[in-house]
């Protein structure tokens, strides 16, 4: 852990010598010498510190479609960064080696990269946005915020890929400079408690909050057989999203056994198709299947059915959206297109 990565944390107060953190909805009360559930915020002599400021564990150029964003600058590249740590303990975590290690072993690794360097690298690689991703970006909020300010000034967009558990104050601070957020909506409340160590309501609240503030939001649900694939759960998710806005894209993705959830089978193609059907039946205009090339990847005009954006494995093969509209019938296509 780089020495310069230990910085004063935001969003906490002192309570009888403990540090009451409100960065996220876990709201950990951290005793002196201890860390929060995330494993990367520590009470040092009564003051809460972040241990991962600028301590990058990953920095890559990705297609924006890989996040996934299908209605946000399609075909563009995102400079994707992450530090260690997460406020969830998802049994099926795809990046457990970097998200769970700090709380499992206490170890934090990475290399210090200044906010200025991140923005310079993003521009050098021709990226149009910086994606705070791989682990929960709220856990490196102080750093993400500083990078976002510089990115905005440099003409770059800022996108989160999030579990949606950001605390109210932190969410309101980042929203004015956050352009888009792909938020996982994982299942019902029982699923969140059993599999993620969290609750459902804060996630739903943040989806509504972000959308209402003008942040472009897309939602992803990883369908896990036997855990969150019931008709009831999927209909509940689709109905909620449609209630916020039928324009909000929903990605239903396939699960592959990993980490501590190796007893569940991989998601079959029929389960993904069922999710897509349920989404459309709930009134959603844009529903996509993930992880299966050629399966419900394209964007179609909800008014006339014209194929507007053709995709293949995160690559955009054609994009005929013109100024946010269908070139055939003129219908408005929700999203950020330029």
MARBA-196525 format. One line per field, with one value per residue (C-alpha): x, y negated, z negated; residue number from 1. Coordinates in nm, 3 decimals. Each point is the difference from the previous one (the first is absolute). Example, Ala and Ser with C-alpha at 12.3 -4.5 7.8 and 13.67 -1.06 7.14 Angstrom:
! residues 2
east	1.230  0.137
north	0.450  -0.344
up	-0.780  0.066
roza	1  2
//
This chain:
! residues 338
east	0.000  0.151  0.061  -0.171  -0.315  -0.095  -0.209  -0.269  -0.336  -0.324  -0.354  0.050  -0.036  0.157  -0.219  0.155  0.341  -0.144  -0.027  -0.356  0.031  -0.287  0.184  -0.230  -0.318  0.190  0.064  0.284  0.093  0.376  0.192  0.357  0.253  -0.272  -0.134  -0.348  -0.169  0.163  0.346  0.144  -0.118  0.170  -0.039  0.347  0.017  -0.366  0.005  -0.138  0.252  -0.026  0.285  -0.044  0.021  0.158  0.114  -0.100  -0.027  -0.134  0.013  -0.120  -0.155  -0.340  -0.288  -0.276  -0.228  0.196  -0.111  -0.275  -0.135  -0.197  -0.160  0.300  0.252  -0.020  0.322  0.216  0.283  0.001  0.312  -0.090  0.157  -0.040  0.155  -0.051  -0.297  -0.377  -0.292  -0.177  0.102  -0.167  0.047  0.024  0.244  0.181  0.288  0.037  0.378  -0.009  -0.335  0.011  0.374  0.031  -0.263  0.110  0.375  0.040  0.232  -0.039  0.208  0.021  0.205  -0.050  -0.118  -0.097  -0.337  0.189  0.175  -0.328  -0.158  0.313  0.009  -0.370  0.051  0.320  -0.185  -0.283  -0.265  -0.318  -0.069  0.151  -0.175  0.027  -0.057  0.115  -0.054  -0.256  0.109  -0.159  0.281  0.256  -0.234  0.251  0.226  -0.284  -0.137  0.334  0.055  -0.358  0.047  0.312  -0.161  -0.298  0.228  0.183  -0.318  -0.017  -0.313  -0.015  -0.178  -0.047  -0.060  -0.154  -0.189  -0.217  0.081  0.151  -0.109  -0.235  0.259  0.262  -0.252  -0.111  0.361  0.098  -0.320  0.072  0.318  -0.116  -0.129  -0.115  -0.036  -0.059  -0.154  -0.042  -0.351  0.076  -0.325  -0.253  0.083  0.052  0.256  0.188  0.015  0.090  0.248  0.133  -0.016  -0.214  -0.358  -0.208  -0.167  0.314  0.079  -0.347  0.018  0.329  -0.132  -0.289  0.228  0.255  -0.258  -0.193  0.320  0.066  0.274  -0.039  -0.079  0.007  -0.079  0.160  -0.136  0.218  -0.244  0.114  -0.194  -0.172  0.078  -0.166  -0.142  -0.361  -0.273  -0.104  0.344  0.064  -0.345  0.055  0.327  -0.142  -0.309  0.211  0.228  -0.299  -0.154  0.304  0.009  -0.079  0.297  0.251  0.192  0.005  0.280  -0.071  0.331  0.111  0.165  0.303  0.099  0.277  0.137  -0.226  -0.297  0.119  -0.299  -0.234  -0.010  0.080  -0.292  -0.166  -0.096  -0.371  0.028  0.150  -0.271  -0.262  0.153  -0.010  -0.364  -0.095  0.168  -0.193  -0.326  0.062  0.016  0.376  0.104  0.359  0.089  0.325  0.154  0.363  0.284  -0.143  0.122  -0.281  -0.276  -0.213  0.299  -0.145  -0.187  -0.329  -0.234  -0.289  -0.235  0.068  0.232  0.288  0.340  0.198  0.314  0.145  0.244  0.221  0.188  0.023  0.085  -0.232  -0.036  -0.248  -0.153  -0.266  -0.144  -0.010  0.000  -0.172  -0.272  -0.095  0.088  -0.297  -0.294  0.149  -0.078  0.222  0.242  0.088  0.369  0.317  0.102  0.263
north	0.000  -0.329  -0.247  -0.285  0.213  -0.050  -0.318  -0.151  0.156  -0.187  0.075  0.099  -0.136  0.077  0.192  0.082  0.060  0.208  -0.121  0.014  0.037  -0.099  0.030  0.290  0.151  0.256  -0.291  0.175  -0.114  0.047  0.038  -0.137  0.215  0.182  -0.019  -0.020  0.287  -0.115  0.070  -0.327  -0.265  0.001  -0.181  -0.138  -0.174  -0.096  -0.126  0.198  0.040  0.142  0.239  0.012  -0.358  0.033  0.355  0.151  0.376  -0.019  -0.246  0.111  -0.130  0.169  -0.037  -0.190  0.292  0.225  -0.195  0.054  -0.325  0.036  -0.346  -0.207  -0.101  0.336  0.112  -0.222  0.103  -0.044  -0.023  0.241  -0.030  0.166  0.032  0.288  0.041  0.044  -0.059  0.320  0.360  0.152  0.375  -0.009  -0.293  -0.006  -0.209  0.148  -0.010  -0.380  -0.069  0.245  0.037  -0.304  0.137  0.361  -0.056  -0.365  -0.050  -0.291  -0.013  -0.234  -0.281  -0.369  -0.199  -0.364  -0.131  -0.212  0.309  0.190  -0.278  -0.040  0.374  0.008  -0.278  0.154  0.324  -0.185  0.086  -0.206  0.095  0.126  0.300  0.064  0.373  0.359  -0.059  -0.230  -0.358  -0.141  0.166  -0.230  -0.297  -0.269  0.100  0.057  -0.345  -0.175  0.186  -0.080  -0.373  -0.005  0.226  -0.231  -0.301  0.191  0.085  0.365  0.172  0.180  0.333  0.222  0.373  0.045  0.223  -0.301  -0.019  -0.349  -0.205  -0.294  -0.275  0.161  0.059  -0.362  -0.118  0.210  -0.033  -0.347  0.132  0.359  0.057  0.362  0.285  0.368  0.131  0.365  0.093  0.350  0.149  -0.035  -0.099  0.360  0.046  -0.310  0.121  0.358  -0.051  -0.356  -0.102  -0.302  -0.120  -0.076  -0.332  -0.222  0.128  -0.080  -0.341  -0.082  0.105  -0.242  -0.269  0.015  0.013  -0.288  -0.208  0.049  0.264  0.253  0.333  0.353  0.300  0.346  0.320  0.311  0.292  0.283  0.326  0.093  -0.333  -0.290  0.151  0.047  -0.160  -0.196  -0.149  -0.093  -0.154  -0.197  -0.142  -0.081  -0.164  -0.218  -0.117  -0.076  -0.194  -0.226  -0.031  0.233  -0.166  0.148  0.288  0.335  0.253  0.359  0.183  0.360  0.140  0.228  0.185  -0.178  -0.104  0.144  0.077  0.299  0.218  -0.191  0.091  -0.247  -0.199  0.158  -0.195  0.057  -0.173  -0.306  0.000  0.027  -0.302  -0.198  0.098  -0.095  -0.337  -0.078  0.119  -0.240  -0.287  -0.047  -0.125  0.124  0.343  0.181  0.340  0.008  0.252  0.169  -0.148  -0.048  0.030  -0.313  -0.236  -0.243  -0.321  -0.022  -0.293  0.057  -0.178  0.163  0.291  -0.122  0.138  -0.308  0.132  0.337  0.159  0.307  0.088  -0.358  -0.136  -0.240  0.109  -0.270  -0.305  -0.182  -0.214  -0.359  -0.274  0.237  0.100  0.291  -0.091  0.201  -0.128  -0.292  0.143  -0.121  0.268  -0.048  -0.027  -0.208  0.034  -0.269
up	0.000  0.112  -0.282  0.186  0.032  -0.365  -0.011  -0.218  0.082  0.062  -0.121  -0.362  -0.352  -0.337  -0.244  -0.339  0.155  0.281  0.359  0.131  0.377  0.228  0.332  0.089  -0.137  -0.208  -0.241  -0.185  -0.348  0.004  -0.324  -0.041  0.185  0.191  0.355  0.142  0.180  0.324  -0.138  0.135  -0.250  -0.338  -0.330  -0.073  -0.338  0.017  0.360  0.294  0.281  0.349  0.077  0.378  0.129  0.345  -0.078  0.335  0.029  0.357  0.290  0.344  0.319  0.049  0.244  -0.179  0.096  -0.238  -0.307  0.132  0.145  0.322  0.014  -0.105  0.268  0.182  0.166  -0.222  -0.232  -0.378  -0.213  -0.280  -0.345  -0.338  -0.343  -0.241  -0.235  0.008  -0.236  0.114  -0.057  0.306  0.004  0.379  0.032  0.334  -0.137  -0.347  0.022  -0.013  -0.169  -0.291  -0.072  -0.233  -0.239  0.034  -0.044  -0.096  0.296  0.240  0.314  0.295  0.144  -0.068  0.302  -0.041  0.126  0.253  0.138  0.035  0.205  0.212  0.073  0.089  0.252  0.136  0.076  0.174  -0.259  -0.026  -0.360  -0.323  -0.152  -0.373  0.000  -0.073  -0.374  -0.163  0.089  -0.315  -0.196  0.163  0.002  -0.097  0.289  0.247  -0.079  0.054  0.328  0.109  -0.054  0.215  0.260  0.030  0.045  0.275  0.192  -0.108  -0.127  -0.337  -0.042  -0.305  0.010  -0.342  -0.239  -0.079  -0.371  -0.001  -0.303  0.048  -0.061  0.221  0.278  -0.005  0.011  0.303  0.204  0.147  0.164  0.065  0.352  -0.023  -0.246  0.072  -0.321  -0.088  -0.111  -0.116  -0.131  -0.281  -0.357  -0.108  0.279  -0.112  -0.361  0.086  0.284  -0.027  -0.366  0.082  0.049  0.306  -0.085  0.006  0.350  0.129  -0.167  0.174  0.340  -0.045  -0.144  0.280  0.280  -0.153  -0.013  0.371  -0.027  0.282  -0.170  0.141  -0.221  0.002  -0.153  -0.006  0.017  -0.230  0.033  -0.324  -0.166  0.182  0.319  -0.106  0.206  -0.307  -0.065  0.362  0.039  -0.319  0.130  0.345  -0.149  -0.227  0.284  0.225  -0.287  -0.013  0.378  0.291  0.175  -0.248  0.165  -0.184  0.056  -0.105  -0.013  -0.026  -0.314  -0.005  -0.321  -0.189  -0.338  -0.275  0.224  0.196  -0.078  0.232  0.371  0.277  0.133  0.303  0.309  -0.066  -0.339  0.167  0.267  -0.273  -0.173  0.324  0.056  -0.356  0.042  0.315  -0.157  -0.290  0.250  0.030  0.343  -0.009  -0.141  0.076  -0.068  -0.106  0.028  0.311  0.331  0.249  -0.260  -0.049  0.039  0.253  -0.069  0.185  0.036  -0.242  0.239  0.338  -0.081  0.217  -0.109  -0.098  -0.171  0.095  -0.247  -0.013  -0.320  -0.128  0.345  0.180  0.363  0.100  -0.167  0.198  -0.281  0.122  -0.265  -0.241  0.245  0.224  0.360  0.131  -0.205  -0.196  -0.345  -0.286  -0.124  -0.366  -0.084  0.037  0.363  0.052
roza	1  2  3  4  5  6  7  8  9  10  11  12  13  14  15  16  17  18  19  20  21  22  23  24  25  26  27  28  29  30  31  32  33  34  35  36  37  38  39  40  41  42  43  44  45  46  47  48  49  50  51  52  53  54  55  56  57  58  59  60  61  62  63  64  65  66  67  68  69  70  71  72  73  74  75  76  77  78  79  80  81  82  83  84  85  86  87  88  89  90  91  92  93  94  95  96  97  98  99  100  101  102  103  104  105  106  107  108  109  110  111  112  113  114  115  116  117  118  119  120  121  122  123  124  125  126  127  128  129  130  131  132  133  134  135  136  137  138  139  140  141  142  143  144  145  146  147  148  149  150  151  152  153  154  155  156  157  158  159  160  161  162  163  164  165  166  167  168  169  170  171  172  173  174  175  176  177  178  179  180  181  182  183  184  185  186  187  188  189  190  191  192  193  194  195  196  197  198  199  200  201  202  203  204  205  206  207  208  209  210  211  212  213  214  215  216  217  218  219  220  221  222  223  224  225  226  227  228  229  230  231  232  233  234  235  236  237  238  239  240  241  242  243  244  245  246  247  248  249  250  251  252  253  254  255  256  257  258  259  260  261  262  263  264  265  266  267  268  269  270  271  272  273  274  275  276  277  278  279  280  281  282  283  284  285  286  287  288  289  290  291  292  293  294  295  296  297  298  299  300  301  302  303  304  305  306  307  308  309  310  311  312  313  314  315  316  317  318  319  320  321  322  323  324  325  326  327  328  329  330  331  332  333  334  335  336  337  338
//
